[in-house]
Amino acid sequence: MKNFLLWLAHSPLAEAAKIGLGAGCAWLLNNITSLNLAAEYQAIVVAIVTIIIDALNPHDPRFGKKKTNV
């Protein structure tokens, strides 16, 4: 799990995966019960999901965390 969190914190492919996950969440929200979210709100969901994943990762040195050895 530690290796996965380090990869998630430092890999460009992980950034793409987090953005894809956020886009999937926005698409899901837009298609559930016809919420009809505007494109601006969908973009906000993508950004928020990416930031939350980064903030919750203890191996990500951003957000005031100490830098870990890679």
mmJSON file of the N, C-alpha and C atoms, coordinates in Angstrom:
{"data_MODEL":{"atom_site":{
"group_PDB":["ATOM","ATOM","ATOM","ATOM","ATOM","ATOM","ATOM","ATOM","ATOM","ATOM","ATOM","ATOM","ATOM","ATOM","ATOM","ATOM","ATOM","ATOM","ATOM","ATOM","ATOM","ATOM","ATOM","ATOM","ATOM","ATOM","ATOM","ATOM","ATOM","ATOM","ATOM","ATOM","ATOM","ATOM","ATOM","ATOM","ATOM","ATOM","ATOM","ATOM","ATOM","ATOM","ATOM","ATOM","ATOM","ATOM","ATOM","ATOM","ATOM","ATOM","ATOM","ATOM","ATOM","ATOM","ATOM","ATOM","ATOM","ATOM","ATOM","ATOM","ATOM","ATOM","ATOM","ATOM","ATOM","ATOM","ATOM","ATOM","ATOM","ATOM","ATOM","ATOM","ATOM","ATOM","ATOM","ATOM","ATOM","ATOM","ATOM","ATOM","ATOM","ATOM","ATOM","ATOM","ATOM","ATOM","ATOM","ATOM","ATOM","ATOM","ATOM","ATOM","ATOM","ATOM","ATOM","ATOM","ATOM","ATOM","ATOM","ATOM","ATOM","ATOM","ATOM","ATOM","ATOM","ATOM","ATOM","ATOM","ATOM","ATOM","ATOM","ATOM","ATOM","ATOM","ATOM","ATOM","ATOM","ATOM","ATOM","ATOM","ATOM","ATOM","ATOM","ATOM","ATOM","ATOM","ATOM","ATOM","ATOM","ATOM","ATOM","ATOM","ATOM","ATOM","ATOM","ATOM","ATOM","ATOM","ATOM","ATOM","ATOM","ATOM","ATOM","ATOM","ATOM","ATOM","ATOM","ATOM","ATOM","ATOM","ATOM","ATOM","ATOM","ATOM","ATOM","ATOM","ATOM","ATOM","ATOM","ATOM","ATOM","ATOM","ATOM","ATOM","ATOM","ATOM","ATOM","ATOM","ATOM","ATOM","ATOM","ATOM","ATOM","ATOM","ATOM","ATOM","ATOM","ATOM","ATOM","ATOM","ATOM","ATOM","ATOM","ATOM","ATOM","ATOM","ATOM","ATOM","ATOM","ATOM","ATOM","ATOM","ATOM","ATOM","ATOM","ATOM","ATOM","ATOM","ATOM","ATOM","ATOM","ATOM","ATOM","ATOM","ATOM","ATOM","ATOM","ATOM","ATOM","ATOM"],
"id":[1,2,3,4,5,6,7,8,9,10,11,12,13,14,15,16,17,18,19,20,21,22,23,24,25,26,27,28,29,30,31,32,33,34,35,36,37,38,39,40,41,42,43,44,45,46,47,48,49,50,51,52,53,54,55,56,57,58,59,60,61,62,63,64,65,66,67,68,69,70,71,72,73,74,75,76,77,78,79,80,81,82,83,84,85,86,87,88,89,90,91,92,93,94,95,96,97,98,99,100,101,102,103,104,105,106,107,108,109,110,111,112,113,114,115,116,117,118,119,120,121,122,123,124,125,126,127,128,129,130,131,132,133,134,135,136,137,138,139,140,141,142,143,144,145,146,147,148,149,150,151,152,153,154,155,156,157,158,159,160,161,162,163,164,165,166,167,168,169,170,171,172,173,174,175,176,177,178,179,180,181,182,183,184,185,186,187,188,189,190,191,192,193,194,195,196,197,198,199,200,201,202,203,204,205,206,207,208,209,210],
"type_symbol":["N","C","C","N","C","C","N","C","C","N","C","C","N","C","C","N","C","C","N","C","C","N","C","C","N","C","C","N","C","C","N","C","C","N","C","C","N","C","C","N","C","C","N","C","C","N","C","C","N","C","C","N","C","C","N","C","C","N","C","C","N","C","C","N","C","C","N","C","C","N","C","C","N","C","C","N","C","C","N","C","C","N","C","C","N","C","C","N","C","C","N","C","C","N","C","C","N","C","C","N","C","C","N","C","C","N","C","C","N","C","C","N","C","C","N","C","C","N","C","C","N","C","C","N","C","C","N","C","C","N","C","C","N","C","C","N","C","C","N","C","C","N","C","C","N","C","C","N","C","C","N","C","C","N","C","C","N","C","C","N","C","C","N","C","C","N","C","C","N","C","C","N","C","C","N","C","C","N","C","C","N","C","C","N","C","C","N","C","C","N","C","C","N","C","C","N","C","C","N","C","C","N","C","C","N","C","C","N","C","C"],
"label_atom_id":["N","CA","C","N","CA","C","N","CA","C","N","CA","C","N","CA","C","N","CA","C","N","CA","C","N","CA","C","N","CA","C","N","CA","C","N","CA","C","N","CA","C","N","CA","C","N","CA","C","N","CA","C","N","CA","C","N","CA","C","N","CA","C","N","CA","C","N","CA","C","N","CA","C","N","CA","C","N","CA","C","N","CA","C","N","CA","C","N","CA","C","N","CA","C","N","CA","C","N","CA","C","N","CA","C","N","CA","C","N","CA","C","N","CA","C","N","CA","C","N","CA","C","N","CA","C","N","CA","C","N","CA","C","N","CA","C","N","CA","C","N","CA","C","N","CA","C","N","CA","C","N","CA","C","N","CA","C","N","CA","C","N","CA","C","N","CA","C","N","CA","C","N","CA","C","N","CA","C","N","CA","C","N","CA","C","N","CA","C","N","CA","C","N","CA","C","N","CA","C","N","CA","C","N","CA","C","N","CA","C","N","CA","C","N","CA","C","N","CA","C","N","CA","C","N","CA","C","N","CA","C","N","CA","C","N","CA","C","N","CA","C","N","CA","C"],
"label_alt_id":[null,null,null,null,null,null,null,null,null,null,null,null,null,null,null,null,null,null,null,null,null,null,null,null,null,null,null,null,null,null,null,null,null,null,null,null,null,null,null,null,null,null,null,null,null,null,null,null,null,null,null,null,null,null,null,null,null,null,null,null,null,null,null,null,null,null,null,null,null,null,null,null,null,null,null,null,null,null,null,null,null,null,null,null,null,null,null,null,null,null,null,null,null,null,null,null,null,null,null,null,null,null,null,null,null,null,null,null,null,null,null,null,null,null,null,null,null,null,null,null,null,null,null,null,null,null,null,null,null,null,null,null,null,null,null,null,null,null,null,null,null,null,null,null,null,null,null,null,null,null,null,null,null,null,null,null,null,null,null,null,null,null,null,null,null,null,null,null,null,null,null,null,null,null,null,null,null,null,null,null,null,null,null,null,null,null,null,null,null,null,null,null,null,null,null,null,null,null,null,null,null,null,null,null,null,null,null,null,null,null],
"label_comp_id":["MET","MET","MET","LYS","LYS","LYS","ASN","ASN","ASN","PHE","PHE","PHE","LEU","LEU","LEU","LEU","LEU","LEU","TRP","TRP","TRP","LEU","LEU","LEU","ALA","ALA","ALA","HIS","HIS","HIS","SER","SER","SER","PRO","PRO","PRO","LEU","LEU","LEU","ALA","ALA","ALA","GLU","GLU","GLU","ALA","ALA","ALA","ALA","ALA","ALA","LYS","LYS","LYS","ILE","ILE","ILE","GLY","GLY","GLY","LEU","LEU","LEU","GLY","GLY","GLY","ALA","ALA","ALA","GLY","GLY","GLY","CYS","CYS","CYS","ALA","ALA","ALA","TRP","TRP","TRP","LEU","LEU","LEU","LEU","LEU","LEU","ASN","ASN","ASN","ASN","ASN","ASN","ILE","ILE","ILE","THR","THR","THR","SER","SER","SER","LEU","LEU","LEU","ASN","ASN","ASN","LEU","LEU","LEU","ALA","ALA","ALA","ALA","ALA","ALA","GLU","GLU","GLU","TYR","TYR","TYR","GLN","GLN","GLN","ALA","ALA","ALA","ILE","ILE","ILE","VAL","VAL","VAL","VAL","VAL","VAL","ALA","ALA","ALA","ILE","ILE","ILE","VAL","VAL","VAL","THR","THR","THR","ILE","ILE","ILE","ILE","ILE","ILE","ILE","ILE","ILE","ASP","ASP","ASP","ALA","ALA","ALA","LEU","LEU","LEU","ASN","ASN","ASN","PRO","PRO","PRO","HIS","HIS","HIS","ASP","ASP","ASP","PRO","PRO","PRO","ARG","ARG","ARG","PHE","PHE","PHE","GLY","GLY","GLY","LYS","LYS","LYS","LYS","LYS","LYS","LYS","LYS","LYS","THR","THR","THR","ASN","ASN","ASN","VAL","VAL","VAL"],
"label_asym_id":["A","A","A","A","A","A","A","A","A","A","A","A","A","A","A","A","A","A","A","A","A","A","A","A","A","A","A","A","A","A","A","A","A","A","A","A","A","A","A","A","A","A","A","A","A","A","A","A","A","A","A","A","A","A","A","A","A","A","A","A","A","A","A","A","A","A","A","A","A","A","A","A","A","A","A","A","A","A","A","A","A","A","A","A","A","A","A","A","A","A","A","A","A","A","A","A","A","A","A","A","A","A","A","A","A","A","A","A","A","A","A","A","A","A","A","A","A","A","A","A","A","A","A","A","A","A","A","A","A","A","A","A","A","A","A","A","A","A","A","A","A","A","A","A","A","A","A","A","A","A","A","A","A","A","A","A","A","A","A","A","A","A","A","A","A","A","A","A","A","A","A","A","A","A","A","A","A","A","A","A","A","A","A","A","A","A","A","A","A","A","A","A","A","A","A","A","A","A","A","A","A","A","A","A","A","A","A","A","A","A"],
"label_entity_id":["1","1","1","1","1","1","1","1","1","1","1","1","1","1","1","1","1","1","1","1","1","1","1","1","1","1","1","1","1","1","1","1","1","1","1","1","1","1","1","1","1","1","1","1","1","1","1","1","1","1","1","1","1","1","1","1","1","1","1","1","1","1","1","1","1","1","1","1","1","1","1","1","1","1","1","1","1","1","1","1","1","1","1","1","1","1","1","1","1","1","1","1","1","1","1","1","1","1","1","1","1","1","1","1","1","1","1","1","1","1","1","1","1","1","1","1","1","1","1","1","1","1","1","1","1","1","1","1","1","1","1","1","1","1","1","1","1","1","1","1","1","1","1","1","1","1","1","1","1","1","1","1","1","1","1","1","1","1","1","1","1","1","1","1","1","1","1","1","1","1","1","1","1","1","1","1","1","1","1","1","1","1","1","1","1","1","1","1","1","1","1","1","1","1","1","1","1","1","1","1","1","1","1","1","1","1","1","1","1","1"],
"label_seq_id":[1,1,1,2,2,2,3,3,3,4,4,4,5,5,5,6,6,6,7,7,7,8,8,8,9,9,9,10,10,10,11,11,11,12,12,12,13,13,13,14,14,14,15,15,15,16,16,16,17,17,17,18,18,18,19,19,19,20,20,20,21,21,21,22,22,22,23,23,23,24,24,24,25,25,25,26,26,26,27,27,27,28,28,28,29,29,29,30,30,30,31,31,31,32,32,32,33,33,33,34,34,34,35,35,35,36,36,36,37,37,37,38,38,38,39,39,39,40,40,40,41,41,41,42,42,42,43,43,43,44,44,44,45,45,45,46,46,46,47,47,47,48,48,48,49,49,49,50,50,50,51,51,51,52,52,52,53,53,53,54,54,54,55,55,55,56,56,56,57,57,57,58,58,58,59,59,59,60,60,60,61,61,61,62,62,62,63,63,63,64,64,64,65,65,65,66,66,66,67,67,67,68,68,68,69,69,69,70,70,70],
"pdbx_PDB_ins_code":[null,null,null,null,null,null,null,null,null,null,null,null,null,null,null,null,null,null,null,null,null,null,null,null,null,null,null,null,null,null,null,null,null,null,null,null,null,null,null,null,null,null,null,null,null,null,null,null,null,null,null,null,null,null,null,null,null,null,null,null,null,null,null,null,null,null,null,null,null,null,null,null,null,null,null,null,null,null,null,null,null,null,null,null,null,null,null,null,null,null,null,null,null,null,null,null,null,null,null,null,null,null,null,null,null,null,null,null,null,null,null,null,null,null,null,null,null,null,null,null,null,null,null,null,null,null,null,null,null,null,null,null,null,null,null,null,null,null,null,null,null,null,null,null,null,null,null,null,null,null,null,null,null,null,null,null,null,null,null,null,null,null,null,null,null,null,null,null,null,null,null,null,null,null,null,null,null,null,null,null,null,null,null,null,null,null,null,null,null,null,null,null,null,null,null,null,null,null,null,null,null,null,null,null,null,null,null,null,null,null],
"Cartn_x":[0.822,0.0,0.869,2.001,2.875,3.421,3.797,4.304,3.235,1.994,0.897,0.699,0.745,0.569,1.721,2.937,4.073,3.908,3.46,3.207,2.113,1.064,-0.052,0.391,1.377,1.851,2.822,3.53,4.644,4.575,3.637,3.618,2.694,3.151,2.266,1.07,1.277,0.162,-0.882,-0.433,-1.381,-2.226,-1.617,-2.392,-3.482,-3.122,-4.114,-5.222,-4.863,-5.86,-6.798,-6.237,-7.075,-8.025,-7.546,-8.416,-9.498,-9.12,-10.112,-11.155,-10.732,-11.678,-12.633,-12.107,-12.961,-13.934,-13.463,-14.346,-15.429,-15.063,-16.059,-17.109,-16.674,-17.635,-18.564,-18.017,-18.844,-19.854,-19.403,-20.315,-21.412,-21.026,-22.01,-23.028,-22.558,-23.476,-24.408,-23.886,-24.694,-25.771,-25.526,-26.46,-27.367,-27.127,-27.994,-29.184,-30.339,-31.614,-31.713,-31.123,-31.223,-30.901,-29.762,-29.353,-29.042,-28.622,-28.299,-27.371,-26.226,-25.233,-24.646,-24.425,-23.776,-22.317,-21.718,-20.323,-19.384,-19.711,-18.863,-18.832,-19.98,-20.036,-19.316,-19.38,-18.661,-17.154,-16.667,-15.245,-14.831,-15.716,-15.436,-15.315,-16.192,-16.134,-14.805,-14.362,-13.086,-11.946,-11.914,-10.846,-10.889,-12.068,-12.197,-11.779,-12.18,-11.806,-10.289,-9.634,-8.175,-7.508,-7.975,-7.385,-7.624,-8.811,-9.112,-8.222,-8.034,-7.166,-5.746,-5.248,-3.902,-3.802,-4.804,-4.757,-4.831,-5.532,-5.674,-4.494,-3.651,-2.512,-1.392,-1.028,0.011,1.405,1.621,2.934,3.069,2.056,2.115,2.682,3.838,4.491,3.788,2.803,2.087,1.106,0.448,-0.547,0.067,1.327,1.965,2.517,2.567,3.113,4.624,5.291,6.716,7.026,8.145,8.531,9.006,8.555,8.956,10.069,10.849,11.909,11.3,11.719,11.183,12.207],
"Cartn_y":[-1.193,0.0,1.26,1.207,2.373,2.708,1.674,1.922,2.561,2.112,2.69,4.159,4.492,5.881,6.762,6.211,6.973,7.207,6.184,6.34,7.371,7.3,8.231,9.668,9.85,11.188,11.762,10.908,11.422,11.106,10.333,9.921,10.798,11.199,11.927,11.076,9.771,8.891,8.847,8.968,8.998,10.265,11.382,12.623,12.434,11.796,11.546,10.632,9.634,8.723,9.454,10.355,11.118,12.04,12.649,13.514,12.684,11.496,10.603,10.153,9.88,9.499,10.651,11.839,13.007,13.234,13.042,13.196,12.128,10.921,9.854,10.171,10.742,11.148,12.245,13.193,14.27,13.708,12.78,12.157,11.394,10.66,9.897,10.823,11.909,12.861,13.493,13.724,14.346,13.4,12.1,11.14,10.472,10.676,10.101,11.025,10.491,11.185,12.529,12.611,13.813,15.104,15.126,16.34,17.475,17.141,18.136,19.224,18.799,19.752,20.534,21.8,22.635,22.215,22.531,22.152,22.742,23.915,24.547,23.705,23.171,22.343,21.02,20.48,19.245,19.473,20.607,20.928,21.097,21.67,21.833,20.475,19.531,18.185,17.521,17.643,17.05,17.632,18.938,19.575,19.173,19.132,18.807,17.371,16.43,15.032,14.878,15.525,15.444,16.025,17.151,17.784,16.943,16.372,15.542,14.308,13.655,12.479,12.864,13.978,14.435,14.791,15.441,15.876,14.694,13.643,12.489,11.524,11.655,10.764,11.196,10.356,10.76,10.845,10.289,10.331,11.48,12.292,13.456,14.625,15.181,16.216,17.577,17.738,19.018,19.115,20.208,20.464,20.422,20.889,21.025,19.743,18.684,17.419,17.411,16.625,16.478,15.627,15.951,15.218,13.82,12.812,11.437,11.047,10.047,9.55,8.69,8.943,8.169,7.157],
"Cartn_z":[0.0,0.0,0.0,0.723,0.788,-0.603,-1.367,-2.725,-3.6,-3.453,-4.225,-3.869,-2.581,-2.159,-2.635,-2.636,-3.165,-4.662,-5.383,-6.815,-7.045,-6.235,-6.355,-6.107,-5.23,-4.886,-5.906,-6.658,-7.462,-8.95,-9.421,-10.823,-11.67,-12.852,-13.769,-14.207,-14.337,-14.685,-13.576,-12.342,-11.22,-11.275,-11.663,-11.815,-12.862,-13.977,-15.028,-14.512,-13.708,-13.154,-12.188,-11.374,-10.439,-11.186,-12.257,-13.061,-13.74,-14.227,-14.831,-13.829,-12.601,-11.554,-11.253,-11.175,-10.948,-12.087,-13.324,-14.484,-14.481,-14.07,-13.961,-12.911,-11.795,-10.747,-11.263,-12.004,-12.56,-13.553,-14.392,-15.356,-14.635,-13.589,-12.814,-12.166,-11.559,-10.943,-11.973,-13.161,-14.204,-14.726,-14.656,-15.225,-14.199,-12.923,-11.893,-11.685,-11.785,-11.536,-12.249,-13.411,-14.256,-13.494,-12.846,-12.13,-13.092,-14.306,-15.335,-14.811,-14.303,-13.809,-14.978,-14.758,-15.764,-15.896,-17.018,-17.271,-16.225,-15.721,-14.696,-13.421,-13.025,-11.823,-12.032,-13.231,-13.515,-13.407,-13.887,-13.778,-12.313,-11.51,-10.086,-9.405,-9.755,-9.172,-9.522,-10.769,-11.182,-10.348,-10.181,-9.412,-7.94,-7.367,-5.946,-5.662,-6.514,-6.296,-6.334,-7.276,-7.38,-6.14,-5.662,-4.477,-3.232,-3.083,-1.911,-1.882,-3.032,-3.074,-2.675,-3.185,-2.829,-1.348,-0.818,0.583,1.553,1.189,2.081,2.007,0.998,0.841,1.789,2.769,3.731,3.117,1.935,1.296,0.303,0.188,-0.701,0.1,-0.31,0.504,0.455,-0.394,-0.449,0.719,0.847,1.888,3.279,3.412,4.718,5.303,4.526,5.041,4.876,5.716,5.586,4.369,3.705,2.52,2.897,2.138,2.392,1.42,1.778,0.907,-0.183,-1.404,-2.534,-2.968],
"occupancy":[1.0,1.0,1.0,1.0,1.0,1.0,1.0,1.0,1.0,1.0,1.0,1.0,1.0,1.0,1.0,1.0,1.0,1.0,1.0,1.0,1.0,1.0,1.0,1.0,1.0,1.0,1.0,1.0,1.0,1.0,1.0,1.0,1.0,1.0,1.0,1.0,1.0,1.0,1.0,1.0,1.0,1.0,1.0,1.0,1.0,1.0,1.0,1.0,1.0,1.0,1.0,1.0,1.0,1.0,1.0,1.0,1.0,1.0,1.0,1.0,1.0,1.0,1.0,1.0,1.0,1.0,1.0,1.0,1.0,1.0,1.0,1.0,1.0,1.0,1.0,1.0,1.0,1.0,1.0,1.0,1.0,1.0,1.0,1.0,1.0,1.0,1.0,1.0,1.0,1.0,1.0,1.0,1.0,1.0,1.0,1.0,1.0,1.0,1.0,1.0,1.0,1.0,1.0,1.0,1.0,1.0,1.0,1.0,1.0,1.0,1.0,1.0,1.0,1.0,1.0,1.0,1.0,1.0,1.0,1.0,1.0,1.0,1.0,1.0,1.0,1.0,1.0,1.0,1.0,1.0,1.0,1.0,1.0,1.0,1.0,1.0,1.0,1.0,1.0,1.0,1.0,1.0,1.0,1.0,1.0,1.0,1.0,1.0,1.0,1.0,1.0,1.0,1.0,1.0,1.0,1.0,1.0,1.0,1.0,1.0,1.0,1.0,1.0,1.0,1.0,1.0,1.0,1.0,1.0,1.0,1.0,1.0,1.0,1.0,1.0,1.0,1.0,1.0,1.0,1.0,1.0,1.0,1.0,1.0,1.0,1.0,1.0,1.0,1.0,1.0,1.0,1.0,1.0,1.0,1.0,1.0,1.0,1.0,1.0,1.0,1.0,1.0,1.0,1.0,1.0,1.0,1.0,1.0,1.0,1.0],
"B_iso_or_equiv":[0.0,0.0,0.0,0.0,0.0,0.0,0.0,0.0,0.0,0.0,0.0,0.0,0.0,0.0,0.0,0.0,0.0,0.0,0.0,0.0,0.0,0.0,0.0,0.0,0.0,0.0,0.0,0.0,0.0,0.0,0.0,0.0,0.0,0.0,0.0,0.0,0.0,0.0,0.0,0.0,0.0,0.0,0.0,0.0,0.0,0.0,0.0,0.0,0.0,0.0,0.0,0.0,0.0,0.0,0.0,0.0,0.0,0.0,0.0,0.0,0.0,0.0,0.0,0.0,0.0,0.0,0.0,0.0,0.0,0.0,0.0,0.0,0.0,0.0,0.0,0.0,0.0,0.0,0.0,0.0,0.0,0.0,0.0,0.0,0.0,0.0,0.0,0.0,0.0,0.0,0.0,0.0,0.0,0.0,0.0,0.0,0.0,0.0,0.0,0.0,0.0,0.0,0.0,0.0,0.0,0.0,0.0,0.0,0.0,0.0,0.0,0.0,0.0,0.0,0.0,0.0,0.0,0.0,0.0,0.0,0.0,0.0,0.0,0.0,0.0,0.0,0.0,0.0,0.0,0.0,0.0,0.0,0.0,0.0,0.0,0.0,0.0,0.0,0.0,0.0,0.0,0.0,0.0,0.0,0.0,0.0,0.0,0.0,0.0,0.0,0.0,0.0,0.0,0.0,0.0,0.0,0.0,0.0,0.0,0.0,0.0,0.0,0.0,0.0,0.0,0.0,0.0,0.0,0.0,0.0,0.0,0.0,0.0,0.0,0.0,0.0,0.0,0.0,0.0,0.0,0.0,0.0,0.0,0.0,0.0,0.0,0.0,0.0,0.0,0.0,0.0,0.0,0.0,0.0,0.0,0.0,0.0,0.0,0.0,0.0,0.0,0.0,0.0,0.0,0.0,0.0,0.0,0.0,0.0,0.0],
"pdbx_formal_charge":[null,null,null,null,null,null,null,null,null,null,null,null,null,null,null,null,null,null,null,null,null,null,null,null,null,null,null,null,null,null,null,null,null,null,null,null,null,null,null,null,null,null,null,null,null,null,null,null,null,null,null,null,null,null,null,null,null,null,null,null,null,null,null,null,null,null,null,null,null,null,null,null,null,null,null,null,null,null,null,null,null,null,null,null,null,null,null,null,null,null,null,null,null,null,null,null,null,null,null,null,null,null,null,null,null,null,null,null,null,null,null,null,null,null,null,null,null,null,null,null,null,null,null,null,null,null,null,null,null,null,null,null,null,null,null,null,null,null,null,null,null,null,null,null,null,null,null,null,null,null,null,null,null,null,null,null,null,null,null,null,null,null,null,null,null,null,null,null,null,null,null,null,null,null,null,null,null,null,null,null,null,null,null,null,null,null,null,null,null,null,null,null,null,null,null,null,null,null,null,null,null,null,null,null,null,null,null,null,null,null],
"auth_seq_id":[1,1,1,2,2,2,3,3,3,4,4,4,5,5,5,6,6,6,7,7,7,8,8,8,9,9,9,10,10,10,11,11,11,12,12,12,13,13,13,14,14,14,15,15,15,16,16,16,17,17,17,18,18,18,19,19,19,20,20,20,21,21,21,22,22,22,23,23,23,24,24,24,25,25,25,26,26,26,27,27,27,28,28,28,29,29,29,30,30,30,31,31,31,32,32,32,33,33,33,34,34,34,35,35,35,36,36,36,37,37,37,38,38,38,39,39,39,40,40,40,41,41,41,42,42,42,43,43,43,44,44,44,45,45,45,46,46,46,47,47,47,48,48,48,49,49,49,50,50,50,51,51,51,52,52,52,53,53,53,54,54,54,55,55,55,56,56,56,57,57,57,58,58,58,59,59,59,60,60,60,61,61,61,62,62,62,63,63,63,64,64,64,65,65,65,66,66,66,67,67,67,68,68,68,69,69,69,70,70,70],
"auth_comp_id":["MET","MET","MET","LYS","LYS","LYS","ASN","ASN","ASN","PHE","PHE","PHE","LEU","LEU","LEU","LEU","LEU","LEU","TRP","TRP","TRP","LEU","LEU","LEU","ALA","ALA","ALA","HIS","HIS","HIS","SER","SER","SER","PRO","PRO","PRO","LEU","LEU","LEU","ALA","ALA","ALA","GLU","GLU","GLU","ALA","ALA","ALA","ALA","ALA","ALA","LYS","LYS","LYS","ILE","ILE","ILE","GLY","GLY","GLY","LEU","LEU","LEU","GLY","GLY","GLY","ALA","ALA","ALA","GLY","GLY","GLY","CYS","CYS","CYS","ALA","ALA","ALA","TRP","TRP","TRP","LEU","LEU","LEU","LEU","LEU","LEU","ASN","ASN","ASN","ASN","ASN","ASN","ILE","ILE","ILE","THR","THR","THR","SER","SER","SER","LEU","LEU","LEU","ASN","ASN","ASN","LEU","LEU","LEU","ALA","ALA","ALA","ALA","ALA","ALA","GLU","GLU","GLU","TYR","TYR","TYR","GLN","GLN","GLN","ALA","ALA","ALA","ILE","ILE","ILE","VAL","VAL","VAL","VAL","VAL","VAL","ALA","ALA","ALA","ILE","ILE","ILE","VAL","VAL","VAL","THR","THR","THR","ILE","ILE","ILE","ILE","ILE","ILE","ILE","ILE","ILE","ASP","ASP","ASP","ALA","ALA","ALA","LEU","LEU","LEU","ASN","ASN","ASN","PRO","PRO","PRO","HIS","HIS","HIS","ASP","ASP","ASP","PRO","PRO","PRO","ARG","ARG","ARG","PHE","PHE","PHE","GLY","GLY","GLY","LYS","LYS","LYS","LYS","LYS","LYS","LYS","LYS","LYS","THR","THR","THR","ASN","ASN","ASN","VAL","VAL","VAL"],
"auth_asym_id":["A","A","A","A","A","A","A","A","A","A","A","A","A","A","A","A","A","A","A","A","A","A","A","A","A","A","A","A","A","A","A","A","A","A","A","A","A","A","A","A","A","A","A","A","A","A","A","A","A","A","A","A","A","A","A","A","A","A","A","A","A","A","A","A","A","A","A","A","A","A","A","A","A","A","A","A","A","A","A","A","A","A","A","A","A","A","A","A","A","A","A","A","A","A","A","A","A","A","A","A","A","A","A","A","A","A","A","A","A","A","A","A","A","A","A","A","A","A","A","A","A","A","A","A","A","A","A","A","A","A","A","A","A","A","A","A","A","A","A","A","A","A","A","A","A","A","A","A","A","A","A","A","A","A","A","A","A","A","A","A","A","A","A","A","A","A","A","A","A","A","A","A","A","A","A","A","A","A","A","A","A","A","A","A","A","A","A","A","A","A","A","A","A","A","A","A","A","A","A","A","A","A","A","A","A","A","A","A","A","A"],
"auth_atom_id":["N","CA","C","N","CA","C","N","CA","C","N","CA","C","N","CA","C","N","CA","C","N","CA","C","N","CA","C","N","CA","C","N","CA","C","N","CA","C","N","CA","C","N","CA","C","N","CA","C","N","CA","C","N","CA","C","N","CA","C","N","CA","C","N","CA","C","N","CA","C","N","CA","C","N","CA","C","N","CA","C","N","CA","C","N","CA","C","N","CA","C","N","CA","C","N","CA","C","N","CA","C","N","CA","C","N","CA","C","N","CA","C","N","CA","C","N","CA","C","N","CA","C","N","CA","C","N","CA","C","N","CA","C","N","CA","C","N","CA","C","N","CA","C","N","CA","C","N","CA","C","N","CA","C","N","CA","C","N","CA","C","N","CA","C","N","CA","C","N","CA","C","N","CA","C","N","CA","C","N","CA","C","N","CA","C","N","CA","C","N","CA","C","N","CA","C","N","CA","C","N","CA","C","N","CA","C","N","CA","C","N","CA","C","N","CA","C","N","CA","C","N","CA","C","N","CA","C","N","CA","C","N","CA","C","N","CA","C","N","CA","C","N","CA","C"],
"pdbx_PDB_model_num":[1,1,1,1,1,1,1,1,1,1,1,1,1,1,1,1,1,1,1,1,1,1,1,1,1,1,1,1,1,1,1,1,1,1,1,1,1,1,1,1,1,1,1,1,1,1,1,1,1,1,1,1,1,1,1,1,1,1,1,1,1,1,1,1,1,1,1,1,1,1,1,1,1,1,1,1,1,1,1,1,1,1,1,1,1,1,1,1,1,1,1,1,1,1,1,1,1,1,1,1,1,1,1,1,1,1,1,1,1,1,1,1,1,1,1,1,1,1,1,1,1,1,1,1,1,1,1,1,1,1,1,1,1,1,1,1,1,1,1,1,1,1,1,1,1,1,1,1,1,1,1,1,1,1,1,1,1,1,1,1,1,1,1,1,1,1,1,1,1,1,1,1,1,1,1,1,1,1,1,1,1,1,1,1,1,1,1,1,1,1,1,1,1,1,1,1,1,1,1,1,1,1,1,1,1,1,1,1,1,1]
}}}
